[in-house]
C-alpha cells in the first residue's frame, strides 16, 4: 500500500512550494490555505467514506465546478456534531477562505488549475490517511 509518512509528506510539500514559486501561480499564504482546505476536504471524505468528493474534485474543470464540490463537502458537515468537527481538526475557516480565493482566481486559468491540482493532492493524501486509520482501528488485535 502506498503511503506518505512524516518526512515524505514534508518533502512533497517543499517540492510543491518550489514548483508553485517557480511558476508564480500561488503565494506561500495561498498554498497554506489550499493545504489546510485540502486536508479538511480529505478528512471529511475519508471519515465518511465519500470518495466521490475526491472524484468530483478531480473532475472539476471550472471555478463553478469546484464551488459545487465545496458545497457538497460543506453539505457533509451538516450531520456532524461540533465535537466531531473539533476532534478531526476540520478547518472551516480554510474552506471559507478557499471559496473567496476561487472567486478571486476565476479569470486566471493557470492559477485556477494549479490551485485545483494542489488541493486535490492534499485532499487525496488526507483521505488515504483517514481510510488507513479506520482500517487499522477495525483490524482485530
Secondary structure, DSSP 4 states (H G I P E B T S, - for coil): -----HHHHHHHHHHHHHHHHHHT---HHHHHHHHHHHHHHHHHHHHTT-HHHHHHHHH--SHHHHHHHHHHHHHHHTTS-HHHHHHTT--HHHHHHHHHHHHHHTT-HHHHHHHHHHHHHHHHHHHHHHHHHHHHHHS--
